[in-house]
Amino acid sequence: MLRLLDISSNNFTGKLPQNMGIFLQKLESLDMSENTFEGDIPYPMGEMQELHILDLSRNNFSGELPRPIVSGCLPLDMLDLSSNNFYGQIFPNYLNLTYLGWLYLNNNHFSGKMKDGLLSSTSLEGLDISNNMLSGNIPHWIGNISTLWVLLMSKNHLEGNFPVQLNNLESLELVDISENSLSGSMIASLNLSSVKHLSLQKNALSGLIPNALFRSSALMTLDLRDNKFFGRIPHQINELSNLHVLLRGNYLQGRIPNQLFQKKKLGIIDLSQNRLNGSIPSCLGNVSIWRERIDDFSYEYELLEGYKVYLSLNPTIVTYCNSTLDLQPPVEKHSAIDRQVEAEFATKNRYEFLIGSNLNYMTGLDLSSNELSGEIPWEIGQLQNIHALNLSNNLLLGSIPKSFSNLKMIESLDLSHNRLSGRIPPQLTELNFLSNFNVSYNNLSGPTPDKGQFGTFDENNYKGNLYLCGSLIKRKCSSAVTPTATPAGKEEGEDESAISMVALYWSFRATYATPGASILCWTDFTMKLSSICLASSDFLASVLHFLEAKPELVADDKAKMAQMTLENLEDCNVAEEHGDGVIAEDAEAGVAIVAAIVKLLR
């Protein structure tokens, strides 16, 4: 007598035979997934009264939740109806699945509020209702399913506060309620001591991040991205040992706590698009997972292996089959956690979508789009196992550390939109895995590297750096304007930007030369200013500050200087109109500062 039937991943089409359930009454496992079957589920399937596992996922079945399957006629342990076209009420009153352990209804068109049809499923361990059109609050009865391990409700229209009833679920390990409309603050008494993976991204949650979240030694993935949390990152974060922290797109402020980098096992840290300030903690070099390549990766999600067997037949069924068949389906096909533990991380100019155990092997740090200042710590160069580093859109100063040449596993490095100066260290050509490199809109100077991976980059990786040169950006180094000197005490590559050197040169000449010589200096200055136009409003601001401190200049000299500056201002305005060599975001500020200089000189 046939007990197991697997016709998955074929090209079967059409509707299921009406008498199918009658001829296969002794069937215990039926897998018809990944075909193109369509239509309703035939009512006689309710005759298959020994069926424990039913997988109809990834087809084109439609209609309401099939009554013959879910009304108690079948002793189902696992039911997978995901990725079809089912619609209507998701938990109707006729639902009666007493023995059910795993239920997958994700990727359908179920809508409305959730009724209490699952109350009879007292053995439920995994529930996936993500990517439907469900609305209303998360029902309180969820807290009564004490056996629940996995709760996946993402991509719906659920609203209200974070469900406090989850505090009652002592076995809960994976919670994903992301991409809904949850709002309000999370209670301070939150107790999710068993949860290993918590994803609440893309909701409207607000208030302070509860300290209680960090008191769970089990927590491994915390995803609160794209909400409205504010305040500081809790120092209690150091109480967690294995962690991916994803806090992008909130209103967090203050300094990055050193405690975050006191843990030895950090994978992905995404603090981007917040209001964090201060310097980058140098102690991040302590993170061993980022520093050492670990081939025997002890940082495993124990959770994953436990869930991989959810589809395996229970011991009773194995006994029926005399253990002569390998009844374990392929792991990659139905792994609840491998399929659902997901995270995005910015690398290679896009967001990587990391799934399951792949998340273990991704290491990255994203601090972009904050208000971080100071120099980049050289200790970052110790993170030999880090794959992605994004420090863009901050206020970072100084040079690119030469120690970055030690980032042997780096694939993506973004330092754009800062105030970095000096040369690009030629040692970076030793980074053989680097496929995305961006230093645009800084004050870098000197030749661009062109060996190794750097030979694959183009001018877009360097734009907005007036004093860079090289074949990749189509600017000859022999004709490029470069800094005239390197300040004492600085290594090569750590020199100030060319723009700052022009200001230093003119300041020196104007201080020690005669008034007549000052005119010559100003002529030299305006020629340089014409060549750079409004490429840096910071430079023009420094000129304004200098003139304010030079009241001893005679009136005639000021008048001549004013005339030269006016001519330059007109040239810059023309360039602004035509977009010739002008950085749009600096143009308006630059014109205003030049105008202020003219007013001061007069």
C-alpha positions in Angstrom: 0.0 0.0 0.0 1.4 3.4 -1.0 2.2 5.5 2.0 4.5 8.3 0.6 4.0 10.2 -2.7 6.3 12.9 -3.8 5.8 14.5 -7.3 7.2 17.9 -6.4 9.3 20.1 -8.7 7.8 18.9 -11.9 5.7 20.5 -14.6 2.3 19.0 -13.7 -0.6 21.3 -14.6 -4.4 21.4 -14.4 -6.8 20.5 -11.5 -6.4 17.7 -9.0 -8.5 14.5 -9.7 -11.8 14.6 -7.8 -11.4 10.9 -6.7 -7.7 11.3 -5.6 -8.5 11.1 -1.9 -10.5 7.9 -2.4 -7.7 6.0 -4.1 -5.0 7.2 -1.7 -6.7 6.7 1.6 -3.7 5.1 3.3 -1.3 7.8 2.2 0.7 9.3 5.0 2.9 11.9 3.2 1.9 13.8 0.0 4.2 16.4 -1.6 2.9 18.1 -4.7 4.8 21.3 -4.3 6.4 23.4 -7.1 4.1 22.5 -9.9 1.4 24.5 -11.7 -1.7 22.8 -10.3 -4.7 25.2 -10.1 -8.3 25.4 -9.0 -9.9 24.3 -5.7 -8.8 21.4 -3.5 -11.2 18.5 -4.2 -13.5 17.7 -1.2 -12.7 13.9 -1.3 -9.1 14.7 -0.1 -10.8 14.6 3.3 -10.9 10.8 2.9 -7.1 10.5 3.4 -7.5 9.9 7.1 -3.9 8.7 7.7 -2.3 11.7 6.1 0.2 13.4 8.4 2.2 15.6 5.9 0.6 17.6 3.1 2.6 20.0 1.0 0.8 21.8 -1.8 3.0 24.9 -1.8 4.1 26.9 -4.8 1.2 26.1 -7.1 -1.8 28.1 -8.4 -4.4 26.7 -6.1 -7.2 29.1 -5.2 -10.4 29.5 -3.2 -10.9 29.8 0.5 -9.0 27.7 3.0 -10.0 24.1 1.9 -12.6 22.8 4.4 -11.9 19.1 3.8 -8.3 19.5 4.8 -8.6 21.8 7.8 -11.8 20.8 9.4 -10.4 17.9 11.4 -10.8 15.0 9.0 -7.0 14.6 8.6 -4.5 14.0 11.4 -2.1 16.5 9.9 1.3 17.2 11.6 2.4 19.6 8.8 0.3 21.6 6.3 2.0 23.8 3.7 -0.3 25.8 1.5 2.1 28.7 1.0 2.7 30.5 -2.3 -0.7 29.9 -3.9 -3.8 32.1 -4.5 -5.9 31.2 -1.5 -8.0 34.1 -0.1 -10.7 34.9 2.5 -10.5 34.4 6.3 -7.3 32.8 7.4 -8.5 31.1 10.6 -12.2 30.3 10.0 -14.3 28.9 12.8 -14.4 25.4 11.1 -10.6 25.1 11.5 -9.8 22.0 13.6 -6.2 20.9 13.5 -5.6 19.3 16.8 -2.4 17.5 16.0 -0.9 20.2 13.8 2.8 21.1 14.5 3.6 23.3 11.5 1.3 25.5 9.4 2.4 27.5 6.4 -0.1 29.9 4.8 2.4 32.6 3.7 2.4 34.2 0.3 -1.4 34.0 -0.3 -4.2 36.6 -0.3 -5.8 36.0 3.0 -7.3 39.2 4.5 -9.2 40.6 7.4 -8.7 40.1 11.1 -7.5 36.8 12.6 -10.2 34.8 14.3 -9.5 32.1 17.0 -9.7 29.0 14.8 -6.2 27.9 15.9 -7.1 27.6 19.6 -7.6 23.9 19.1 -4.0 23.5 17.8 -2.4 23.0 21.1 0.7 21.3 19.7 1.6 24.1 17.1 5.3 24.8 16.9 5.6 26.8 13.8 3.2 29.4 12.2 4.0 31.3 9.0 1.3 33.7 7.8 3.6 36.3 6.3 3.0 38.2 3.1 -0.8 38.3 3.1 -3.3 41.2 3.6 -4.2 40.6 7.3 -5.3 43.5 9.4 -6.2 44.4 13.0 -4.3 43.7 16.2 -2.3 40.6 16.8 -4.8 38.4 18.7 -4.3 37.7 22.4 -4.9 34.0 21.9 -1.4 33.7 20.3 0.0 33.8 23.9 -1.9 30.6 24.7 0.0 28.4 22.2 2.7 27.5 24.7 4.5 25.1 22.2 5.1 27.8 19.6 8.7 28.0 18.5 8.4 30.1 15.3 6.0 33.0 14.6 6.2 34.7 11.2 3.7 37.5 10.5 5.7 39.9 8.3 4.4 41.9 5.3 0.8 42.3 6.4 -1.2 45.3 7.7 -1.2 44.4 11.4 -1.4 47.3 13.8 -1.5 48.2 17.4 1.2 47.8 20.0 3.9 45.1 20.2 2.0 42.0 21.5 2.9 41.6 25.2 1.2 38.2 25.1 4.4 36.9 23.6 5.9 37.1 27.1 3.9 33.9 27.9 5.7 31.8 25.2 8.7 30.3 26.9 9.6 28.2 23.8 9.5 31.0 21.3 12.8 31.4 19.4 12.0 33.2 16.2 9.7 36.2 15.9 9.2 38.2 12.6 6.5 40.9 12.6 8.4 43.1 10.2 6.8 45.3 7.6 3.5 45.9 9.4 2.0 49.0 11.1 2.8 48.3 14.7 3.1 51.6 16.7 3.7 52.9 20.2 6.5 52.1 22.5 7.6 48.7 23.7 6.9 47.9 27.4 9.9 48.1 29.7 8.9 44.7 31.3 9.3 42.9 28.0 10.4 39.3 28.6 11.5 37.4 25.6 14.2 35.3 27.3 14.0 32.4 24.8 13.9 34.5 21.6 17.0 34.1 19.4 15.9 36.1 16.4 13.6 39.2 16.6 12.7 41.2 13.6 10.4 44.2 13.9 11.8 46.3 11.0 9.6 48.7 8.9 7.0 49.4 11.5 6.2 52.7 13.4 7.4 51.6 16.8 8.8 54.5 18.9 10.2 55.4 22.2 13.4 54.1 23.8 14.8 50.7 23.0 13.9 48.6 26.0 16.8 47.5 28.1 15.0 44.3 28.6 15.7 43.3 25.0 19.4 43.0 25.9 19.0 40.9 29.0 18.3 37.8 27.0 21.5 35.8 26.6 19.7 33.9 23.8 19.3 36.8 21.4 21.3 36.5 18.3 19.6 38.8 15.8 17.9 42.1 16.7 16.4 43.9 13.8 14.6 47.1 14.6 15.4 49.0 11.4 13.2 51.7 9.9 11.2 52.5 13.0 11.0 55.6 15.1 13.1 54.7 18.1 15.0 57.5 19.7 17.5 58.1 22.5 20.8 56.4 23.1 21.8 52.8 22.3 21.4 51.0 25.7 24.7 50.1 27.3 23.2 46.8 28.3 23.9 45.7 24.8 27.2 44.3 26.2 25.2 41.6 28.0 24.7 39.7 24.7 27.3 37.3 23.5 26.3 36.4 19.9 24.7 39.2 18.0 23.7 40.8 14.7 22.5 44.3 15.6 20.4 46.1 12.9 19.2 49.5 14.0 19.2 51.4 10.7 16.8 54.2 10.0 15.8 55.4 13.5 16.4 58.6 15.5 19.1 57.2 17.8 21.6 59.8 19.0 24.6 60.2 21.2 27.9 58.3 21.0 28.2 54.7 19.9 28.7 52.8 23.2 32.0 51.1 23.7 30.2 48.2 25.3 28.9 47.2 21.8 32.4 46.2 20.8 33.3 44.4 24.0 31.6 41.3 22.8 33.8 38.8 20.9 31.1 37.5 18.5 29.6 40.2 16.4 28.4 39.6 12.9 26.6 42.4 11.3 26.3 45.9 12.9 24.1 48.3 11.1 23.6 51.7 12.8 23.2 53.7 9.7 20.8 56.5 9.1 20.6 57.7 12.7 21.9 60.8 14.5 24.9 59.2 16.2 27.8 61.6 16.9 31.2 61.6 18.4 34.1 59.5 17.2 34.2 55.9 16.0 35.2 53.7 19.0 38.7 52.4 18.5 37.9 49.3 20.7 35.9 47.8 17.7 39.3 46.2 17.0 38.5 43.8 19.9 35.8 41.9 18.0 37.4 38.5 17.4 34.9 37.4 14.7 35.9 40.4 12.7 39.6 39.9 13.3 40.1 36.2 12.7 38.9 33.9 10.0 37.3 31.0 11.8 37.0 27.9 9.6 35.4 25.7 12.3 32.7 28.2 12.9 31.5 27.8 16.4 29.1 30.7 15.9 26.3 28.5 14.6 22.7 29.0 15.0 21.8 25.9 17.0 18.3 26.8 16.2 18.7 26.0 12.5 19.5 22.3 12.9 16.6 21.8 15.2 14.1 23.2 12.6 15.5 21.3 9.6 13.8 18.1 10.7 10.3 19.6 11.0 9.2 17.8 7.9 10.7 14.5 8.8 8.1 11.8 9.4 7.4 11.1 13.0 8.5 7.8 14.6 5.1 6.2 14.1 5.3 6.7 10.3 8.8 5.4 10.2 7.6 2.2 12.0 4.9 1.8 9.4 7.4 1.9 6.7 9.8 -0.5 8.5 12.5 2.2 8.3 13.4 0.9 4.8 13.0 4.4 3.2 14.9 7.6 3.7 11.8 9.6 4.5 13.8 12.8 5.3 13.1 15.4 2.6 16.0 17.5 1.3 17.1 20.0 3.9 17.2 22.9 1.5 13.5 22.4 0.6 11.8 22.9 3.9 14.0 24.5 6.5 11.8 26.9 8.5 14.6 28.9 9.9 17.0 28.7 6.9 14.1 30.1 4.9 13.0 32.7 7.3 16.0 34.1 9.3 16.8 36.9 6.9 18.7 40.2 7.0 19.7 42.8 4.5 23.1 44.5 4.6 24.5 47.2 2.3 27.4 45.9 0.3 28.5 46.2 -3.3 26.2 49.1 -3.9 23.1 47.1 -3.1 21.5 45.3 -0.2 22.6 41.8 0.2 19.7 39.5 1.2 21.2 37.0 3.7 19.2 33.9 4.5 19.6 31.3 7.2 23.0 30.0 8.1 24.6 32.3 5.4 24.0 35.0 8.0 26.6 33.4 10.2 29.4 34.0 7.7 28.6 37.6 6.9 30.5 40.2 8.9 30.0 43.9 8.3 29.8 47.3 9.9 27.6 50.1 8.6 27.8 53.5 10.4 26.9 55.6 7.3 24.6 58.6 7.3 25.2 59.8 10.9 27.1 62.7 12.4 30.3 60.9 13.3 33.5 63.0 13.4 37.2 62.7 14.1 39.6 60.4 12.4 39.0 56.8 11.3 40.7 54.6 13.9 43.6 52.7 12.6 42.4 49.7 14.6 39.7 49.1 12.0 42.6 47.7 9.9 42.8 44.8 12.4 39.4 43.4 11.3 40.8 40.9 8.8 37.6 39.0 8.5 35.1 41.8 7.9 33.4 41.7 4.5 31.7 45.1 4.3 32.5 48.5 5.8 30.5 51.6 5.2 31.4 54.9 6.9 30.0 57.2 4.2 28.0 60.4 4.8 29.6 61.5 8.0 32.0 64.2 9.1 35.2 62.1 9.3 38.5 63.9 8.9 42.1 62.9 8.4 43.6 60.3 6.0 42.6 56.8 5.0 44.5 54.5 7.4 47.2 52.5 5.8 46.2 49.6 8.0 43.2 49.1 5.8 45.5 47.1 3.6 45.0 44.3 6.2 41.3 43.9 5.5 42.0 40.8 3.5 38.3 39.7 3.2 36.8 43.1 2.5 34.4 43.1 -0.5 32.8 46.5 0.0 34.5 49.7 1.3 32.5 53.0 1.2 34.1 56.2 2.6 32.3 58.7 0.4 30.9 62.0 1.5 33.3 62.8 4.3 36.1 65.3 4.8 39.0 62.8 4.3 42.3 64.2 3.0 45.7 63.0 1.8 46.4 60.2 -0.6 44.7 56.9 -1.2 47.2 54.4 0.3 48.7 52.4 -2.6 48.8 49.4 -0.2 45.0 49.0 -0.8 45.8 47.3 -4.1 46.5 44.2 -2.0 42.8 43.8 -1.3 42.0 41.0 -3.7 38.3 40.6 -2.9 37.4 44.3 -3.0 34.7 44.8 -5.6 33.1 48.0 -4.4 35.2 51.0 -3.5 33.9 54.5 -3.1 35.8 57.6 -1.8 33.8 60.2 -3.8 33.2 63.7 -2.3 36.2 64.0 0.0 39.3 66.2 -0.2 41.7 63.4 -1.4 44.7 64.2 -3.5 47.4 62.4 -5.5 47.3 59.5 -7.9 44.5 56.9 -7.9 45.7 53.3 -7.5 45.3 51.3 -10.8 46.5 47.8 -9.9 44.6 44.7 -8.9 41.0 45.3 -8.2 41.4 49.0 -8.5 41.9 48.6 -12.2 38.2 47.7 -12.4 36.9 51.0 -10.9 36.1 54.2 -12.8 35.8 57.9 -12.2 32.5 57.5 -10.4 34.4 56.0 -7.5 36.4 59.1 -7.1 34.3 62.1 -8.2 34.2 65.2 -6.1 38.0 65.0 -5.2 39.5 67.9 -7.2 43.1 66.9 -6.6 43.0 63.3 -7.4 44.7 62.3 -10.7 45.3 59.2 -12.8 44.2 57.4 -15.9 41.0 56.1 -14.3 39.6 59.6 -13.7 41.1 61.0 -17.0 43.2 63.6 -15.3 47.0 63.6 -15.8 49.0 63.7 -12.7 51.7 65.9 -14.3 49.1 68.7 -14.9 47.0 68.3 -11.8 47.2 70.9 -9.1 48.7 69.2 -6.0 49.6 70.3 -2.5 52.8 72.3 -2.4 54.1 70.8 0.8 53.5 68.2 3.4 53.2 69.6 6.9 55.9 68.5 9.3 55.2 65.5 11.3 52.9 64.0 8.7 53.6 60.8 6.8 53.2 60.7 3.1 49.6 60.2 2.4 48.5 62.1 5.5 49.1 65.5 4.0 46.4 68.2 4.2 44.1 68.7 1.2 45.2 70.8 -1.7 42.5 73.4 -0.9 43.8 73.8 2.6 47.4 74.2 1.3 46.3 77.1 -1.0 44.8 78.9 2.0 47.9 78.2 4.0 50.1 79.5 1.2 48.1 82.8 0.8 47.9 83.3 4.6 51.7 83.1 4.9 52.4 85.5 2.1 49.8 88.0 3.2 51.1 88.0 6.7 54.7 88.6 6.0 54.7 90.5 2.7 54.2 94.2 2.1 50.7 95.5 1.2 51.7 95.6 -2.5 52.9 92.0 -2.4 49.5 91.1 -0.8 47.9 92.1 -4.1 50.1 89.6 -5.9 49.2 86.9 -3.4 45.5 87.7 -3.9 46.0 87.5 -7.7 47.5 84.1 -7.2 44.7 83.1 -4.9 41.9 84.3 -7.3 43.5 82.3 -10.1 43.5 79.2 -8.0 39.9 80.0 -6.9 38.9 80.3 -10.5 40.3 76.8 -11.2 38.4 75.2 -8.4 35.4 77.6 -8.4 33.0 76.4 -5.7 34.4 72.9 -5.3 34.7 73.5 -1.5 32.7 75.9 0.5 34.9 75.0 3.5 37.9 76.6 1.8 36.0 79.8 1.1 34.8 79.9 4.7 38.4 79.7 5.9 39.3 82.6 3.6 36.5 84.7 5.1 37.7 83.9 8.7 41.3 84.9 7.7 40.2 88.3 6.3 38.2 89.0 9.4 41.4 88.7 11.4 43.4 91.0 9.0 42.2 94.5 9.6 45.6 96.0 8.9 45.2 95.6 5.1 45.0 99.1 3.5 41.9 100.3 1.8 43.4 100.4 -1.7 44.5 96.8 -1.4 41.1 95.7 -0.2 39.4 97.5 -3.1 41.6 95.7 -5.6 41.0 92.4 -3.9 37.3 93.0 -3.9 37.3 93.6 -7.7 39.2 90.3 -8.3 36.8 88.4 -6.1 33.8 89.9 -7.8 35.2 88.8 -11.2 35.7 85.3 -9.8 32.2 85.3 -8.3 30.8 86.1 -11.8 32.8 83.3 -13.3 31.5 80.9 -10.6 27.9 82.0 -11.3 28.3 81.3 -15.0 29.8 77.9 -14.1 26.9 77.2 -11.8 24.4 78.0 -14.5 26.1 75.7 -17.0 27.1 73.0 -14.5 30.8 73.2 -15.5 32.9 71.6 -12.9 30.7 72.8 -10.0 29.5 70.5 -7.2 25.8 71.3 -7.0 25.5 70.8 -3.3 28.3 73.3 -2.6 27.6 75.8 -5.2 25.0 77.9 -3.3 27.0 77.9 -0.1 30.1 78.9 -2.0 28.6 81.8 -3.8 27.2 83.1 -0.5 30.6 82.9 1.1 32.4 84.7 -1.8 29.8 87.4 -1.5 30.5 87.8 2.2 34.2 88.1 1.4 33.5 90.9 -1.1 31.4 92.7 1.5 34.1 92.4 4.1 36.9 93.7 1.8 34.8 96.7 1.0 
